[in-house]
Amino acid sequence: MIDLLVAGGGPAGLATAVHAALAGMEVVVAEPRPGPVDKACGEGLMPSAVRHLAALGVVPPGQPLHGIRYLDAAGGASAEAAFRHGHGLGVRRTALHAALAARAAELGVTVLPLRVDGVEHGPRSVTAAGVTARHLAVADGLHSPTRRALGLHRPDRPGRPARYGLRRHYPVAPWSRSVEVHWSARAEAYVTPVGPDLVGVALLTADRAPFDEQLARFPLLAARLPTGAGTAVRGAGPLRQGVRARVAGRALLVGDAAGYLDALTGEGLAVALACADELVRCLRSGRPEAYERAWRRASRRYRLLTGSLLWARGQPLLASRIVPAAARLPLLFRAGVNLLA
């Protein structure tokens, strides 16, 4: 019997598998999608995420990121904060997946083209997709079917506006060494350098409208991008996903499957990588039940800062003041950025 079955071969699942393999566990990853897995993602890694990857022996190709810059969509106020400790990295999601997959293969992790649809718990094991293991790590994404099968999904509050993400790449040389966050009245646009001649533009909004219609709300940004030269649009959402608990018997949730608030602060991958480490630590100590508390501790900063900023974004009187406040209070803005970093 293997030690760990991982449901989902995205970054969170592969990072969990690599941590487990480094700890001497026998690991199998169940991932039905062939090749590098892509998704709508801002593709900016915070310095903490870069450090977590380096600890796994993973150094993906990308563009160094030196900070975060907030800009008013109409061309008013702006604020910029540099990372104090290390640099971030703009990385194509497919390149990140390929680097993690290569490291997992190097460590002998088996990846099988299986889809986990249900889970059977035994007294000393768990079985899913025909594979029996001592434990199951559930890493099958934002809308995790395994989370629902385990009865751990918590529906969102009725009437709360759902937010969505849209991403497109443009063949243009990056004009900044920071991630730019452009703020309009109803949306944010994240511009991330991911190659010497490629930038990714991710839009976050509660409005259901085509990408080009949303981009028109950012005239200064749109003017920098070549018309008609963008790649196909990828979408994701609703972003907020509630979870009742991260542990159900021998099954433990990690990554977006463990619950998600919003992509507003760009910290999702850093949290996923940190929690993958905590999950394996709990299994190694023989205390899987301790993972719930470890997850809450590792994600506390993300939940607090993202929740606060999301609340302010939802207040009409406050939303228009976010960028001017960051410009007027540069020390506070730098502190917030480096707390995330």
C-alpha positions as CSV (number, residue, x, y, z in Angstrom):
1,M,0.0,0.0,0.0
2,I,1.3,3.4,-0.9
3,D,1.7,6.2,1.6
4,L,-0.1,9.1,-0.2
5,L,-2.4,9.4,-3.1
6,V,-2.7,13.0,-4.5
7,A,-5.9,13.8,-6.4
8,G,-4.9,16.5,-8.9
9,G,-1.6,17.2,-10.6
10,G,-1.6,21.0,-10.6
11,P,1.0,23.1,-8.7
12,A,-0.5,22.4,-5.3
13,G,-0.8,18.6,-5.9
14,L,2.7,18.3,-7.4
15,A,4.2,20.4,-4.6
16,T,2.5,18.1,-2.1
17,A,3.8,15.0,-3.9
18,V,7.4,16.4,-4.0
19,H,7.3,17.2,-0.3
20,A,6.1,13.7,0.4
21,A,8.8,12.1,-1.8
22,L,11.5,14.2,-0.2
23,A,10.2,12.9,3.2
24,G,10.6,9.3,1.9
25,M,7.0,8.5,1.2
26,E,5.7,6.5,-1.7
27,V,3.4,8.8,-3.7
28,V,1.0,8.5,-6.6
29,V,-0.6,11.5,-8.3
30,A,-4.0,11.0,-10.1
31,E,-4.3,13.6,-12.9
32,P,-6.6,12.9,-15.9
33,R,-5.4,15.9,-18.0
34,P,-2.3,15.2,-20.1
35,G,0.7,17.5,-20.4
36,P,1.2,20.8,-18.7
37,V,-2.0,22.1,-17.0
38,D,-3.0,25.7,-17.7
39,K,-5.6,27.8,-16.0
40,A,-6.6,31.4,-15.7
41,C,-4.0,32.8,-13.3
42,G,-2.2,36.1,-12.7
43,E,1.1,34.1,-12.9
44,G,3.0,36.3,-10.5
45,L,4.8,34.4,-7.7
46,M,5.5,36.3,-4.5
47,P,9.1,36.1,-3.1
48,S,7.8,33.6,-0.4
49,A,6.5,31.3,-3.2
50,V,9.9,31.5,-5.0
51,R,11.6,30.5,-1.7
52,H,9.2,27.6,-1.2
53,L,9.9,26.3,-4.8
54,A,13.6,26.6,-4.3
55,A,13.3,24.5,-1.1
56,L,11.7,21.8,-3.3
57,G,14.5,22.0,-5.8
58,V,12.3,23.8,-8.4
59,V,13.5,26.9,-10.2
60,P,11.1,27.6,-13.0
61,P,12.0,30.0,-15.9
62,G,10.5,33.5,-15.6
63,Q,10.9,37.2,-15.3
64,P,12.1,38.6,-11.9
65,L,9.6,40.8,-10.2
66,H,10.8,43.6,-7.9
67,G,7.6,44.8,-6.4
68,I,3.9,45.8,-6.7
69,R,2.6,48.9,-8.3
70,Y,-1.0,50.2,-7.9
71,L,-2.4,52.6,-10.6
72,D,-5.7,54.4,-11.0
73,A,-7.3,53.3,-14.3
74,A,-8.0,56.8,-15.3
75,G,-4.4,57.9,-14.9
76,G,-4.6,59.6,-11.5
77,A,-2.7,58.4,-8.4
78,S,-0.2,55.6,-8.3
79,A,1.9,53.9,-5.6
80,E,4.8,51.4,-5.9
81,A,6.5,49.2,-3.3
82,A,9.6,47.2,-3.8
83,F,10.1,43.7,-2.2
84,R,12.6,44.0,0.6
85,H,13.6,40.3,0.8
86,G,14.2,38.6,-2.5
87,H,12.4,38.9,-5.7
88,G,9.2,37.5,-7.1
89,L,8.8,35.8,-10.4
90,G,6.5,36.1,-13.4
91,V,6.0,32.5,-14.7
92,R,3.8,31.1,-17.3
93,R,1.5,28.6,-15.5
94,T,2.4,25.9,-18.0
95,A,6.1,26.5,-17.3
96,L,5.5,26.3,-13.5
97,H,3.6,23.0,-14.0
98,A,6.4,21.5,-16.2
99,A,9.1,22.4,-13.7
100,L,7.2,20.8,-10.8
101,A,6.3,17.8,-12.9
102,A,10.0,17.3,-13.8
103,R,11.0,17.5,-10.2
104,A,8.3,15.0,-9.2
105,A,9.4,12.6,-11.9
106,E,13.1,13.0,-10.8
107,L,12.1,11.9,-7.3
108,G,10.2,8.8,-8.6
109,V,6.6,10.1,-8.1
110,T,4.1,8.1,-10.3
111,V,1.5,10.1,-12.2
112,L,-1.5,8.1,-13.4
113,P,-4.2,9.3,-15.9
114,L,-7.0,8.8,-13.3
115,R,-9.9,10.9,-12.2
116,V,-11.0,10.8,-8.6
117,D,-14.8,10.7,-8.5
118,G,-15.4,9.2,-5.0
119,V,-13.6,8.3,-1.9
120,E,-13.9,5.1,0.3
121,H,-12.6,5.3,3.8
122,G,-11.2,2.3,5.6
123,P,-9.9,2.0,9.2
124,R,-6.3,2.3,8.1
125,S,-6.5,3.4,4.4
126,V,-8.5,5.4,1.8
127,T,-9.3,4.3,-1.7
128,A,-10.0,6.5,-4.7
129,A,-9.9,5.9,-8.4
130,G,-9.0,2.3,-7.7
131,V,-5.8,3.2,-5.7
132,T,-5.5,2.5,-2.0
133,A,-3.2,4.6,0.1
134,R,-2.7,5.5,3.8
135,H,-3.8,9.1,3.1
136,L,-5.4,11.2,0.3
137,A,-4.3,14.7,-0.5
138,V,-7.2,16.5,-2.3
139,A,-5.7,19.0,-4.7
140,D,-8.2,19.0,-7.6
141,G,-8.8,22.7,-7.8
142,L,-11.2,25.6,-7.2
143,H,-14.4,23.6,-7.9
144,S,-13.0,20.3,-6.4
145,P,-15.4,17.4,-7.0
146,T,-13.7,15.4,-4.3
147,R,-14.3,18.2,-1.8
148,R,-18.0,17.9,-2.6
149,A,-17.9,14.1,-2.5
150,L,-16.5,14.3,1.0
151,G,-19.3,16.7,2.1
152,L,-16.8,19.5,2.9
153,H,-18.1,22.2,0.4
154,R,-19.8,25.1,2.0
155,P,-22.2,27.1,-0.3
156,D,-21.6,30.9,-0.5
157,R,-24.0,33.3,1.2
158,P,-27.0,34.0,-1.0
159,G,-27.0,37.4,-2.7
160,R,-23.2,38.0,-2.4
161,P,-21.8,39.0,-5.8
162,A,-19.5,36.4,-7.3
163,R,-16.2,37.4,-8.7
164,Y,-14.5,36.0,-11.8
165,G,-11.1,36.0,-13.3
166,L,-10.1,36.4,-17.0
167,R,-6.6,36.1,-18.5
168,R,-5.0,36.8,-21.8
169,H,-1.4,37.1,-22.9
170,Y,0.0,39.8,-25.2
171,P,3.2,39.6,-27.3
172,V,4.8,42.8,-26.0
173,A,8.0,43.6,-24.1
174,P,7.3,44.2,-20.4
175,W,7.5,47.9,-19.5
176,S,7.8,47.4,-15.7
177,R,9.7,45.1,-13.4
178,S,6.8,45.1,-11.0
179,V,3.3,43.5,-11.1
180,E,1.0,46.4,-12.0
181,V,-2.5,46.4,-10.5
182,H,-4.8,48.8,-12.3
183,W,-8.0,49.8,-10.4
184,S,-11.2,50.8,-12.0
185,A,-14.6,51.4,-10.4
186,R,-15.7,47.7,-10.9
187,A,-12.6,45.7,-11.8
188,E,-8.9,45.2,-11.4
189,A,-6.3,44.4,-14.1
190,Y,-3.1,42.6,-13.2
191,V,-0.2,43.0,-15.6
192,T,2.6,40.5,-15.1
193,P,5.8,40.1,-17.1
194,V,6.1,36.4,-17.9
195,G,8.8,36.5,-20.7
196,P,11.1,38.9,-22.5
197,D,8.4,39.7,-25.0
198,L,5.2,38.5,-23.2
199,V,2.9,40.0,-20.6
200,G,-0.1,38.4,-19.0
201,V,-3.2,40.5,-18.2
202,A,-5.6,39.1,-15.7
203,L,-8.9,40.9,-15.0
204,L,-10.9,40.4,-11.7
205,T,-14.5,41.5,-11.6
206,A,-18.0,40.7,-10.5
207,D,-19.3,41.8,-14.0
208,R,-20.1,39.1,-16.6
209,A,-18.8,40.7,-19.8
210,P,-16.3,39.9,-22.6
211,F,-12.6,40.5,-21.9
212,D,-12.3,43.4,-24.4
213,E,-15.3,45.1,-22.9
214,Q,-13.7,44.8,-19.5
215,L,-10.3,46.0,-20.7
216,A,-11.9,49.1,-22.2
217,R,-12.3,50.3,-18.6
218,F,-8.5,50.7,-18.4
219,P,-7.8,53.0,-21.3
220,L,-4.1,53.7,-20.3
221,L,-3.4,50.0,-20.1
222,A,-5.3,49.2,-23.3
223,A,-3.3,51.7,-25.2
224,R,-0.1,49.8,-24.3
225,L,-1.4,46.5,-25.7
226,P,-1.3,45.5,-29.4
227,T,-4.9,45.5,-30.7
228,G,-6.1,42.0,-31.9
229,A,-2.8,40.3,-30.9
230,G,-3.9,38.7,-27.6
231,T,-4.1,35.0,-27.0
232,A,-7.4,33.1,-26.3
233,V,-9.1,34.2,-23.1
234,R,-9.1,31.8,-20.1
235,G,-11.6,32.2,-17.3
236,A,-12.1,31.0,-13.8
237,G,-14.8,31.5,-11.1
238,P,-16.7,32.1,-9.0
239,L,-13.5,32.6,-7.0
240,R,-14.9,32.4,-3.5
241,Q,-15.1,28.8,-2.4
242,G,-16.2,28.0,1.2
243,V,-15.0,24.8,2.9
244,R,-16.4,23.3,6.2
245,A,-13.1,21.7,7.2
246,R,-9.7,20.8,5.6
247,V,-9.6,17.2,7.1
248,A,-12.1,14.4,6.7
249,G,-10.7,11.1,8.1
250,R,-7.7,10.3,6.0
251,A,-8.4,12.9,3.4
252,L,-6.8,16.3,3.6
253,L,-7.5,19.3,1.3
254,V,-4.7,21.5,-0.1
255,G,-4.5,24.4,-2.7
256,D,-7.6,25.9,-4.1
257,A,-9.6,22.8,-3.1
258,A,-9.0,23.7,0.6
259,G,-11.0,26.9,0.1
260,Y,-10.4,30.2,-1.7
261,L,-11.3,33.8,-1.0
262,D,-10.1,35.9,-3.9
263,A,-7.1,36.5,-6.1
264,L,-7.0,40.2,-5.1
265,T,-3.6,40.0,-3.3
266,G,-2.0,37.5,-5.6
267,E,-0.9,35.2,-2.8
268,G,-2.8,32.0,-3.7
269,L,0.2,30.0,-4.9
270,A,2.4,31.1,-2.0
271,V,-0.3,29.8,0.4
272,A,-0.8,26.6,-1.5
273,L,2.9,25.8,-1.4
274,A,3.2,26.6,2.3
275,C,0.2,24.4,3.1
276,A,1.6,21.5,1.0
277,D,4.6,21.6,3.3
278,E,2.3,21.7,6.4
279,L,0.2,18.8,5.1
280,V,3.2,16.5,4.7
281,R,4.6,17.6,8.1
282,C,1.4,16.5,9.8
283,L,1.4,13.2,8.0
284,R,5.1,12.6,9.0
285,S,4.2,13.2,12.6
286,G,1.3,10.8,12.5
287,R,-1.1,13.6,13.3
288,P,-3.2,14.3,10.2
289,E,-5.9,15.9,12.3
290,A,-3.4,18.7,13.2
291,Y,-3.5,19.9,9.6
292,E,-6.7,22.0,10.1
293,R,-4.9,24.2,12.6
294,A,-1.7,24.2,10.5
295,W,-3.7,25.3,7.4
296,R,-5.4,28.1,9.4
297,R,-2.0,29.3,10.7
298,A,-0.4,29.2,7.3
299,S,-3.2,31.0,5.5
300,R,-4.2,33.5,8.3
301,R,-2.3,36.5,6.8
302,Y,-3.7,35.8,3.3
303,R,-7.3,35.5,4.7
304,L,-7.0,38.7,6.8
305,L,-5.4,41.0,4.2
306,T,-7.4,39.7,1.2
307,G,-10.6,39.8,3.2
308,S,-10.0,43.3,4.3
309,L,-9.1,44.6,0.8
310,L,-12.0,42.7,-0.7
311,W,-14.4,44.4,1.8
312,A,-13.0,47.8,1.0
313,R,-13.4,47.1,-2.7
314,G,-17.1,46.3,-2.1
315,Q,-17.7,49.7,-0.5
316,P,-18.5,52.3,-3.2
317,L,-17.1,55.2,-1.1
318,L,-13.9,53.3,-0.2
319,A,-13.2,51.6,-3.5
320,S,-12.2,54.8,-5.4
321,R,-9.9,55.7,-2.5
322,I,-7.7,52.6,-2.4
323,V,-5.1,53.8,-4.8
324,P,-5.0,57.4,-3.6
325,A,-4.7,56.1,0.0
326,A,-1.7,53.9,-1.1
327,A,-0.1,56.9,-2.7
328,R,-0.6,59.1,0.4
329,L,0.6,56.5,2.8
330,P,3.6,54.9,1.1
331,L,5.1,53.5,4.3
332,L,1.8,51.6,5.1
333,F,1.6,50.4,1.5
334,R,5.2,49.1,1.5
335,A,4.5,47.4,4.8
336,G,1.4,45.7,3.4
337,V,3.1,44.6,0.2
338,N,6.1,43.1,2.2
339,L,3.8,41.4,4.7
340,L,2.3,39.6,1.7
341,A,5.8,39.0,0.1
